[in-house]
Amino acid sequence: MKTIRVIGIVVLLIVAISANVQAYREGGGRPGYGYGSNLDDRMIARLNLTADQKARIITLREAHSKEIQPLQDELYSRSNELKQLWLQRSLDQDRITDVEREVRTLRSRIRDKIDSNRQAVFSILTTEQQAIFKRYEADRKDGSGKSMRDRRGMGMPPAMDRGMRGH
């Protein structure tokens, strides 16, 4: 009887962990990290979008997703390559520098596409909807004007929360 109980608990833990991993994978791994429009379902409900606005935004989202996915895949690949380069016994500093430059370029290109998509979505909104959207974004910031992802956790020194090289 005790063995069955232990097996049941283990099975429940495995199911809970795998569900969490799947949700993490589908959500991009981090809440709030989407494709730059910040128009989640709650925000869409607050804006009272017309059917035409919703359709246009969905079309933009889909096009943006298709456009940005290859860049995200490449960024993932280059980031893994960089990690492997740092783990080598003898470091190839020139190659590390090149890959770091590629990673920065990819991040910049992704950021540009996110900004462009965000502007396109913003242009679809009415003046009143834009004001609601701006208030919503302001509410998502903490008191210092930084978003939650920019805050340091648990009082860590600056270099500790940005990795060992301080970037």
Buried (B, 14 or more C-beta within 10 A) or exposed (E): EEEEEEEEEEEEEEEEEEEEEEEEEEEEEEEEEBBBBBBEEEBBEBBEBEEEBBEBBEEBBEEBEEBBEEBBEBBEEBBEBBEEBEEEEEEEEEEBEBBBEBBEBBBEBBEEBBEEBBEBBBEBBEEEBBEBBEEBEEEEEEEEEEEEEEEEEEEEEEEEBEEEEEE
